[in-house]
Amino acid sequence: MSKPAHDRLDPRGRKVKILATVGPASRSPEMLARLLKAGADAFRVNMSHGDHAVHGETIAAIRALEKEYGRPIAILADLQGPKLRVGTFKDGQAVIRHSGHFTLDRNPAPGDETRACLPHPELFGILEKGQRLLINDGKIRLRVIRAGADEILCSAEVGGVISDRKGVNVPDAEVPIPALTEKDRRDLAFAIEQGVDWVGLSFVQRPEDLAEARKLIGGRAALCAKIEKPMAVRRLGEIIELSDGIMVARGDLGVELEPQEVPPLQKRIVNAARTAGKPVIVATQMLESMIESPTPTRAEVSDVANAVYDGADAVMLSAETAAGEWPEEAVTIMDKIAVQVEQDEGYKARVRFLETRPDPTTADALSHACMTIADTVAISAITVFTSSGSTARRVARERPATPMLVLTPSLRTARRVALLWGAHAVMTKDIGSFEEMIGKGKRMALRHGLGQAGSKLIALAGVPFGTPGSTNLLHVVTLAGDELEKHGG
């Protein structure tokens, strides 16, 4: 995937990655190219909206860009998940009285101001007195008075207008429904067929929710567990262990929790994922005002900066790029915020405030050594030779101050690490000898602007070459004054 220098996008000059959601405002090939050049490293395809034909065109356009610019791009297909909804109303809507009673039942007849159908029989057996039901993103708050087999009588702590098929959140109970609906299975099969790199699993509640998705994916994509239910937080460690990456999905998480609970929980999830060496994405409402405004609020800028300081692997734009009026500007300002934060003299200490102790393996010890060497000696790049991406994840876990050049013969691996902190992936032929490794590392560092005459590089690889999981070699080399970029790779 080597391209002439004028067509190529070199390393961004920042470590954190930007994930941009594609939608009506951004799915044209022209706008996708503008977002890529503005700083997007990966694109999210939201399977909740649009049909397969539209998503197929979007994915094809992204792959065409990838080929044009010679830059591996990650595509994340985000599954809708089991969204709970109320039924319909006689007039399309009704008004629930503050402090009044409201009943949810299994009667499919249109609802009114006193009752509505809740077409999810599994809820009637699990709800208990005192538990909450939140409708329309928490705008209506009900408290269970009595729960029976066919009716749930509630008190309206916060009433208001309720309309057809509004979403229902159940924050106080583990809902016994699978994480994959029939629609999700169809969408997943399509996404895998299209060759997406990551699959986002919505409304994960328990580790078991990952099992079916993992089986259906069959290793053809990486699995990202979206943490948006309080129940998931209770078993966070197990969910992280069974996933390839984590998304802090603050939309539904912010509905089901009190607002003040979300920021410390975000930090806890980011820290837990980082400790495990799994990529973590912070998502939802990061630059929300830019859906309509060409500039963000100061609070939004601080929110993005906070996620960068915490060491998140990626920050995500949702409606800002999918349906907003200023998609390119949203990516541009997010890029500027990230660059500014990472240039802060206190950034390195902040991002390493979390201690990520290496596991007792040779690969982890060498990855940790890369960070230590780069802190001690002026290193222009850490060149990581990997087939599976595991070595790159180990190095990224240490949050080294030096850029990481990931060289891999696998296009699948190159695309997946596009969401990994600090990684600039290049697809290149595999190496067969120590001399070839050193030569290729030097050429690629020069070609991608990560070194010049006199620069020192770290090369990290495994011997025998081409054997996954064999990282056991670390070498420091110096680029000689007469070494020029050559053809090859």
C-alpha positions in Angstrom: 0.0 0.0 0.0 2.9 2.3 -0.7 2.1 5.6 -2.4 4.0 8.6 -3.8 4.8 11.2 -1.1 2.4 13.8 -2.5 -0.6 11.4 -2.2 0.4 9.9 1.2 -0.8 10.9 4.6 2.1 10.8 7.0 1.8 10.4 10.8 -0.6 12.8 12.3 1.7 14.4 14.9 -0.5 13.2 17.7 -1.0 9.9 19.4 -4.8 9.8 20.1 -6.9 8.7 17.2 -10.1 10.3 15.8 -13.1 8.1 15.0 -15.7 9.8 12.8 -19.3 8.6 12.4 -20.5 8.5 8.8 -24.0 9.6 7.9 -26.0 11.7 5.4 -23.7 14.7 6.0 -20.5 12.8 5.3 -21.0 9.7 3.2 -20.1 11.2 -0.1 -16.6 10.3 -1.3 -15.6 13.9 -1.4 -16.6 14.6 2.2 -15.0 11.4 3.4 -11.7 12.5 1.7 -12.0 15.9 3.4 -12.6 14.2 6.8 -9.6 11.9 6.3 -7.3 14.8 5.4 -8.7 16.9 8.3 -7.6 14.2 10.8 -10.0 11.2 10.9 -8.2 7.9 11.4 -11.2 5.6 11.4 -14.8 5.7 10.4 -17.9 4.4 12.3 -20.8 3.0 10.3 -23.9 3.1 12.5 -26.1 0.1 11.7 -29.1 1.7 13.5 -29.7 4.0 10.5 -29.6 3.4 6.8 -29.9 0.1 4.8 -27.2 -2.3 3.6 -27.0 -0.8 0.2 -26.1 2.6 1.6 -23.6 1.1 4.1 -22.0 -0.9 1.3 -21.5 2.2 -0.8 -19.9 4.0 2.3 -17.5 1.1 3.0 -16.5 0.9 -0.7 -15.8 4.7 -0.7 -13.6 4.4 2.4 -11.7 1.5 0.9 -11.2 3.6 -2.3 -9.7 6.4 -0.1 -7.5 3.9 1.6 -6.1 2.8 -1.7 -5.7 6.4 -3.0 -3.8 7.6 0.0 -1.9 4.4 0.9 -3.1 4.7 4.5 -4.9 1.8 6.4 -8.2 3.0 7.7 -10.3 1.2 10.4 -14.0 0.8 9.8 -16.2 0.1 12.9 -19.6 -1.3 12.3 -21.8 -0.3 15.3 -24.7 -2.7 15.9 -28.0 -1.3 17.1 -28.5 -3.8 19.9 -31.7 -4.6 21.8 -33.4 -1.2 22.2 -36.4 -1.4 24.5 -39.4 0.8 23.4 -43.0 1.5 24.4 -45.9 0.9 22.0 -48.0 3.4 20.2 -50.6 6.0 21.4 -54.2 6.8 20.2 -53.2 10.3 19.1 -49.5 9.5 18.5 -48.7 10.9 21.9 -50.0 11.5 25.4 -49.1 13.5 28.5 -48.1 11.7 31.7 -49.0 13.8 34.8 -46.3 14.7 37.2 -46.7 12.6 40.4 -49.5 10.7 38.7 -49.9 7.0 38.2 -49.0 5.4 34.8 -49.3 1.7 33.9 -47.2 -0.3 31.5 -48.9 -3.4 30.3 -48.9 -6.2 27.7 -52.1 -5.0 26.0 -51.2 -4.1 22.4 -54.0 -1.5 22.2 -52.8 2.1 21.6 -52.0 3.9 24.9 -53.3 7.1 26.5 -52.4 9.3 29.5 -52.9 6.4 31.9 -51.3 3.5 30.2 -49.1 2.2 27.4 -48.1 -1.1 26.0 -44.6 -2.4 26.8 -44.0 -5.0 24.1 -41.2 -6.7 26.0 -42.6 -9.6 28.1 -39.2 -10.4 29.6 -39.4 -7.2 31.7 -42.5 -8.1 33.5 -40.9 -10.9 35.4 -37.8 -9.0 36.7 -38.9 -5.6 37.8 -39.4 -4.9 41.4 -40.9 -2.2 43.6 -38.7 0.9 43.8 -36.9 0.3 40.5 -36.8 3.0 37.8 -38.0 3.1 34.2 -36.6 6.0 32.1 -38.4 6.9 28.9 -37.2 9.1 26.0 -33.6 9.4 27.1 -34.6 10.0 30.7 -37.0 12.9 30.0 -39.7 10.8 31.7 -38.9 9.1 34.9 -41.1 6.4 36.4 -40.8 4.5 39.7 -42.3 1.0 40.0 -45.0 0.8 42.7 -46.2 -2.7 41.8 -44.9 -5.2 39.2 -47.1 -8.1 38.1 -47.1 -10.7 35.3 -49.1 -8.4 33.0 -49.0 -4.9 34.4 -46.4 -2.6 36.0 -47.9 0.2 38.0 -45.6 3.2 38.2 -45.5 6.7 39.8 -44.3 9.5 37.5 -41.5 11.2 39.3 -41.0 13.3 36.2 -44.0 13.4 33.7 -44.3 15.0 30.3 -45.1 14.2 26.7 -44.7 10.5 25.7 -45.0 9.5 22.1 -44.9 6.4 19.9 -42.1 3.9 20.3 -39.9 6.0 22.6 -37.0 4.2 24.1 -37.0 2.7 27.6 -34.0 2.4 29.9 -34.1 0.0 32.9 -31.0 1.0 34.9 -31.7 -1.0 38.1 -32.1 -4.5 36.7 -30.3 -6.9 34.4 -32.6 -7.4 31.5 -32.7 -11.0 30.3 -32.5 -10.3 26.6 -29.6 -11.3 24.3 -27.2 -8.6 23.1 -27.8 -9.5 19.5 -31.3 -9.1 17.9 -32.3 -10.7 14.6 -31.5 -7.3 12.9 -28.1 -7.3 14.6 -27.3 -10.8 13.3 -28.2 -9.7 9.7 -26.2 -6.5 10.1 -23.3 -8.4 11.5 -23.2 -10.9 8.7 -23.3 -8.0 6.2 -20.6 -6.1 8.0 -18.3 -9.2 8.1 -19.0 -9.9 4.4 -18.0 -6.2 3.7 -14.7 -6.7 5.5 -15.1 -4.2 8.4 -12.3 -4.2 10.9 -14.2 -3.6 14.2 -17.7 -4.5 15.4 -19.3 -2.5 18.1 -21.6 -4.5 20.4 -24.3 -2.3 22.0 -25.9 -2.6 25.4 -23.5 -5.2 26.8 -24.7 -6.2 30.2 -22.6 -9.3 31.0 -19.6 -11.2 29.7 -21.8 -13.9 28.2 -23.2 -11.2 25.8 -19.9 -11.3 23.9 -19.9 -15.0 23.3 -22.4 -15.2 20.4 -20.9 -12.1 18.6 -17.5 -13.6 19.0 -18.6 -16.9 17.5 -20.4 -15.2 14.6 -17.4 -13.0 13.8 -15.1 -16.0 13.8 -11.9 -13.9 14.1 -12.7 -11.9 11.0 -13.0 -8.6 12.9 -12.1 -7.2 16.3 -14.9 -7.0 18.9 -15.5 -3.7 20.7 -17.8 -3.9 23.8 -19.8 -0.7 24.3 -20.2 0.1 28.0 -23.5 1.9 28.3 -25.3 -0.1 31.0 -24.6 0.2 34.7 -24.9 -3.6 34.9 -21.8 -3.9 32.6 -19.7 -1.8 35.0 -20.3 -4.4 37.7 -18.4 -7.0 35.6 -16.2 -4.7 33.8 -13.0 -6.7 34.2 -14.5 -9.8 32.7 -16.0 -7.9 29.8 -12.7 -6.2 29.0 -10.9 -9.6 29.1 -13.3 -11.1 26.5 -13.3 -8.1 24.2 -10.7 -6.6 21.8 -11.5 -3.1 22.7 -13.9 -0.9 24.8 -16.1 2.1 24.0 -17.3 4.4 26.8 -20.7 5.1 25.3 -21.8 8.0 27.3 -25.2 8.5 25.7 -27.2 5.7 27.3 -24.7 5.5 30.2 -25.6 9.2 30.9 -29.3 8.4 30.9 -29.1 5.4 33.3 -26.8 7.1 35.7 -26.9 10.5 37.4 -24.9 13.0 35.4 -22.3 13.5 38.1 -21.6 9.8 38.1 -20.4 9.6 34.5 -17.0 11.5 34.6 -15.4 9.3 37.3 -16.8 6.2 35.7 -15.4 7.3 32.4 -11.9 7.5 34.0 -12.4 4.1 35.7 -13.3 2.4 32.4 -10.4 4.1 30.5 -8.0 3.1 33.2 -9.2 -0.5 33.3 -9.0 -0.9 29.5 -5.5 0.7 29.5 -4.3 -1.6 32.3 -5.5 -4.6 30.3 -3.8 -3.3 27.1 -7.0 -3.0 25.2 -7.9 0.1 23.0 -10.5 2.3 24.6 -12.7 4.9 22.8 -14.5 7.8 24.5 -17.8 8.6 22.7 -20.9 10.7 22.6 -21.6 14.4 22.7 -17.9 15.4 22.6 -18.5 18.4 20.3 -22.3 18.2 20.3 -22.9 21.9 19.7 -21.0 21.6 16.4 -24.0 19.8 14.9 -25.2 23.3 14.3 -22.3 25.6 15.2 -19.0 26.0 13.4 -17.2 26.3 16.8 -17.5 24.3 20.0 -18.2 25.4 23.5 -15.3 25.8 25.9 -16.8 23.0 28.0 -16.7 20.6 25.0 -13.1 21.5 24.3 -12.3 20.7 27.9 -14.2 17.4 27.6 -12.1 16.3 24.6 -8.9 17.5 26.2 -9.8 15.5 29.4 -10.1 12.3 27.4 -6.8 12.9 25.7 -5.1 13.6 29.0 -6.6 10.4 30.4 -4.8 8.4 27.6 -7.8 7.2 25.7 -6.8 5.5 22.4 -9.5 7.3 20.4 -12.1 10.0 20.7 -15.3 9.8 18.7 -17.6 12.1 16.8 -21.2 11.0 16.4 -23.9 13.3 15.0 -21.3 16.0 14.6 -20.0 14.3 11.4 -22.9 12.0 10.6 -25.7 14.6 10.4 -24.2 18.0 11.4 -23.7 21.1 9.4 -20.0 21.3 10.0 -18.5 17.8 9.8 -15.1 18.8 8.4 -14.7 21.6 11.0 -15.6 19.2 13.8 -12.8 16.8 12.8 -10.4 19.7 12.4 -11.0 21.2 15.8 -10.8 17.8 17.5 -7.4 17.3 15.8 -6.2 20.7 17.0 -7.4 20.0 20.6 -5.5 16.7 20.6 -2.3 18.1 19.2 -2.4 21.0 21.6 -2.9 18.7 24.6 -0.1 16.3 23.6 2.3 19.3 23.2 1.6 20.3 26.8 4.8 19.8 28.9 2.6 18.1 31.6 1.0 15.6 29.2 3.5 12.8 29.5 3.2 12.8 33.3 -0.6 12.9 33.1 -0.9 10.2 30.6 1.4 8.0 32.6 -0.2 8.7 35.9 -1.8 5.3 35.6 0.8 2.7 36.3 0.5 -0.1 33.7 2.9 -2.8 35.1 4.2 -5.2 32.4 3.1 -8.8 32.6 5.9 -11.3 33.4 6.6 -12.1 29.7 9.5 -11.3 27.5 7.3 -9.4 25.1 5.9 -7.2 27.8 9.3 -6.6 29.3 10.7 -5.5 25.9 7.7 -3.3 25.2 8.3 -1.6 28.6 12.0 -1.3 27.7 11.0 0.6 24.6 9.4 3.3 26.7 12.4 3.5 29.1 14.9 3.7 26.3 12.9 6.4 24.5 12.8 8.4 27.7 16.5 8.1 28.2 17.9 8.4 24.6 16.7 10.7 21.8 14.7 8.2 19.7 12.8 9.3 16.6 10.6 6.2 16.3 9.8 2.8 17.6 9.5 0.4 14.6 7.4 -2.6 15.5 7.3 -5.6 13.3 4.1 -7.6 13.9 1.8 -9.9 12.1 -1.1 -10.0 14.6 -0.8 -6.5 16.2 -0.2 -7.9 19.7 3.3 -6.4 19.9 1.9 -3.0 18.9 -0.7 -3.2 21.6 1.9 -4.0 24.2 4.0 -1.0 23.2 1.0 1.3 23.1 0.0 0.2 26.6 3.2 1.8 27.9 2.3 5.2 26.3 5.8 6.0 25.0 6.6 9.6 24.1 8.0 8.4 20.8 5.9 7.7 17.7 5.3 4.0 16.9 5.7 2.8 13.3 3.9 -0.5 13.0 5.2 -2.6 10.0 3.0 -5.6 9.2 2.4 -7.9 6.2 -1.3 -8.1 7.2 -3.7 -5.5 5.8 -6.2 -6.7 8.4 -3.8 -5.9 11.2 -2.7 -2.6 9.7 -6.4 -1.5 9.6 -7.2 -2.7 13.1 -4.3 -0.8 14.7 -5.6 2.5 13.1 -7.5 2.8 16.4 -4.5 2.2 18.6 -2.8 5.0 20.5 0.4 6.3 18.9 0.4 3.7 16.1 1.1 4.6 12.4 0.6 1.4 10.5 2.2 0.5 7.2 1.5 -2.6 5.3 4.8 -4.1 3.9 6.3 -7.4 2.9 7.3 -9.7 5.7 11.0 -9.8 6.8 13.2 -12.9 6.7 16.4 -11.9 8.4 17.9 -9.5 11.0 19.6 -7.4 8.2 16.4 -7.1 6.3 14.6 -6.0 9.5 17.1 -3.2 10.1 17.1 -2.1 6.5 13.4 -2.0 6.2 12.9 -0.2 9.5 15.3 2.5 8.4 13.7 2.9 4.9 10.2 3.1 6.3 11.1 5.6 9.0 12.7 7.8 6.4 9.8 7.4 4.0 7.2 8.4 6.6 9.1 11.3 8.1 10.0 9.6 11.3 13.8 10.0 11.1 16.7 11.7 9.4 20.5 11.4 9.3 21.7 10.8 12.8 18.3 9.7 14.2 18.1 6.7 16.4 15.4 4.1 16.0 14.2 1.2 18.1 13.4 -2.0 16.2 11.2 -4.5 18.1 10.5 -7.9 16.5 10.4 -11.6 17.1 12.8 -14.4 16.0 12.1 -16.6 14.1 10.6 -13.9 11.9 7.0 -14.3 10.8 6.1 -16.3 13.9 3.2 -14.7 15.8 3.7 -14.2 19.5 7.5 -14.5 19.5 8.6 -10.9 20.4 12.1 -11.4 21.8 14.3 -8.9 20.0 15.0 -5.2 20.7 17.7 -3.3 18.7 18.7 0.3 18.6 20.0 1.6 15.3 21.3 4.9 14.0 20.4 6.3 10.6 23.7 7.1 8.8 24.3 10.4 7.1 24.4 8.8 3.6 21.3 6.8 4.0 18.6 8.0 1.7 15.1 6.7 1.1 15.2 3.8 -1.3 12.6 1.9 -3.3 11.3 -1.3 -1.7 9.0 -2.2 1.2 
